[in-house]
Amino acid sequence: MGVVLVSVVTVAPLVWTLATSLKPAGEILAHSLSLVPLRPTVDNYVQAVTTVPYGRYFVNTLILGVGGAVANLFFGSLAGYALAKLRFAGRQAVFITFLSSLMVPSIVTMIPTFLVLRHFPLLGGNDLSGNGGLGLINTYWAVIVPGAAGAFAVFFMKQFFESLPDELGEAARIDGAGEFRIFTSIYFPLTKAGLAVLGLLSFQAGWNNFLWPLIVLNDPKMMTVQVGLAGFVNNYTTNYGPLMAGTIITMVPVLVVFILAQRWIIEGIAHAGTK
């Protein structure tokens, strides 16, 4: 019974969003809670992609989502491998530091991160002291760089690498293989399931990111889909039909990625929890 209740609470908003996206404006106001459109229409979808430059927003969001996922996979796998398989002084302290950063709310670090990006030396018109321009503000890097090598990515990949036998690396070292060769040729190919999970989670986080792109991307041409959807809401009215239609369209890429990588995702979640 509890599972059914939780499922209903989870699915009901999605069904309502889909139903509202198919209703004419008058029906949305007259029958706002109805889950079955009386006169289904796709006009809201047409309006959603024509009222704002949705194609441009979509491309921006895709670049940021994929870029953030690639950065997390690259740095997260390297750091996770080092913390799991290499023995060096301070290894545990480094891991605890990474883990502790998960306890810090992201909102706390937004202003310091913004200032670092704004005053980044020799980029965006800045001089060597970091003044005179915008630094990395209004660039894709302003969104991608702060999320690269996130603490969760490092933690997740460390747990995954620790579930793989140490004997594989030891045998390769006896044969004369270097550490980077061991990582790329032996361990990395065994982490496809973990990479699929981390890649999806990173892509989803980047795709759904709203507040940070709103802060660092002031150029309308750099807007993401989530920021663009806010254009259907103003001080006086909310255009619910196109807003819900845009929301449904925005869900599609993440849903497609999940369906395509479903087998690896389930395997990765199960594998990362074992040692």
N, C-alpha and C positions, 0 to 999 in steps of 0.2 A: 504493500500500500504506500509506504514511504517513497519507494522508487518511482511509482506512478505519479505521486504528487510532485516530486522534484522534476520529473520529466515534463509534466504539464507546465509548471512554472517556468522551465527553461525554454520550451518550444513555443508557448503561447505568444510571447512578444515577437518572435520571428514570423509566426503565422499572421499576426495582426499587421506587421510591417508589410508583408507581401500583399495581404488583402487591401490595405490602404493604398498601396502603390497602384492598384488596378481600379480604384474608384474615381469617378468624376469628382470635381471640387464640391459640388452641392451635396453629393452623397456622403462625402467624408464628414461634413458638418452635421448632416441630418442623422446619419447612422454611424457614428464614430467608433462604436464598440463592436459593430458587426464584423464577423470573420469571413463572410461570404459576400462578395460584391454583387449588387443587384444588376448593375450595367457595367460589366468589365470593359476597360479601355486601356490602351497602351499609350495614350496621350501624355501621361505623366513621364514615361520613359523618354519619349521624344523631347519633351520640354527639359528634362534633366540634362540631356546631353547637348542641347542647343542653346539653352539660356546662358550657360557658362561654358568656357572652353574646356569641356570635360576631357577631350582627347589629350590636351596638353597636361592637364592635372593628372591624368591616368599615367602618362609616360613619366612624369616627375616622380610619382609615387612608386612606380615600378623600379625606376633607377635607384631610389633610396632604399626600397625593400630588398632588392637583389644585392645592392652594394653593401648594405649593412649585414646581410646574411653571409656574404662571401668573407667580409672582414672578420666576423665572429668565428666562422669556420676555420679560417687561416690561423688567426692568433690564438683562438681558444684551443685548437688541436695541438699547436706547438707548446703552449704553456701547460696544457693538461698533461701532455706526454712528459715534459720536463719534471713536473711535480709528482708524477706517478712512477716514472721509471728511472730517473736520474737521482743519484745520491750526492747531495752537496750541502754545505753548511748553510743553515738558515732556511732550509726547504720548508719545514713546518711553519715557521714564522711567516714566510711569504704566503703560504696557503691560507693561514688564519687571517692575514691582512686582506686578502682577496675575499674571503668568506665574510669578514666583518663588514665589508663595504656593502653587502647585500642588506644590512640592517639600516643603512642610511637612506632615508626617503629621497628619491630623485629630485623632488622639488627643492630640497635644501641646497643642492649643488648647481642649480640652474644659473643663478647669478654669477658665481665664480667661473663656471664653464663659459658663459657668454662673454665675460670680460677677457678670458684667455683667448677665445676665438677672435674677438674684436681687436685685440692688440697683438695678434700674431705677427712677429717681425717679418718684413720683406715680402709680405703677401697682401693682396687687395689694396695696394696703394700705401701700405705702411712703410715707415723707414725702419732702421735697425732697432730703434727703441720701441717700435710697435705703435707709433702714432702717425696720423696723417691720412689714414684710409679706413676701410671697413674690415681689414683682415680677411677672415674666412666667412664673414657674415654674407648672406645672400649667395652662397655656393652650396653645392651638394655636400661638400666636405664638412660643412658646419653641422650637418645632421648625421653623417656616417661616422666621422672620426670619434666623437664622444662615446658612441656605442660600440666601437671596435674593442675586441678583447674584453667583453663584459664579464663581470665576476661569475655570473651564472654559467656562461659558456665555458669558462676555465674549470669551474667546479664539476659541471656535467661531464666534460671530456676527461677530466682526471679520474672520475669514478669509472668511466667506461674503460680507460686504459688499464686501470687497476684490476679490472675483471679479466684481462688477458694474461696468459701465463708468462712469467719472467723468463722461463726456460727458452722461449723463442729468441729473445734478445741475447741471452748468454751464449747460446749455440752460435749465433751470428758473430758475436765478438770473438769467439774462439777461432772462427774461420777468417777473421781479419776485417770484418765489416766495421765501418765507422758508425758513429751514433746517428748521423743524419741518414745514412743508408739504411740503418736498422729501422728508423722511423718511417721513411718513405716506402721501403720495399717490403717490410714485414708487418709492422703494426698498423700503419695507416690504411692499407687495403682491408683490414679486418674490422674497421670502424665505420663501414658504410651505413649500417643501421643507426648508429649514434649520430653520425653526420646528418642523416636524413631528419632525425628528430630535431637536432639543434638548428639545422637549416630552416625547417618549417617554423619553429618557434621564433627564430630571429627574423624571418621574413614577415611573419604575422605581426610581430611587434613593430617592425618598421612600417609595414603597410597601414597599421591602425594608429600610428603615432599622430597625435593632433597638436598637443601643446607646444612641443619643442619646435617643430617646423613653423608654427604660428609665430614663435618668438624670433627665430633666426632667419627666416625667409620672408623678407618684406616686399620683394619684387613680385608683382602679380603673376609674372611669367614662371615663377618658381613654385607657385602654390601646389600643394598636394590635394588629392581628392577629398580628404577629410576636412581640410581648411576650406576648400571650394564648396562643400556641402553647406557650410555655415552661411553661404550667400543666399540661401533660401529662407533664412531667418533674419528679420530686422526688428527694429524697436517696436513696431506696431503689429505686424502680422507674421505668421509662419505659413509658408507655402508647403503644406504637408504632403500633397501628392507627389510633386517632383522630389521632395526631400526623401520620402520613403523609397521612391524609385531609384534615386541615386544610391541610397543605402544598400538596396538589394544588388545593384550592379557592383558595388564595392565589395560585397561578400564573395562574388564569383571567383576571383583569382585564388584566394586562400582556399576556398572549397575545392577547386580543381587540383591545386598542389597537394592537398591532403589526400584526395582520392587516388592520385597517381602514386603517391609515396606511402600509401596506407600500410602496406606489408612491412616495409622497412621501419616505419614509425612504431608500429606495435612491437616489432622485434627489438628495436632500440630501447624502448621504454622498459621492456622486460629484462634486457641484458644489462642496462646501466644500473639496475638495482641489485645485481648479484656480484659476488666477489669470489 
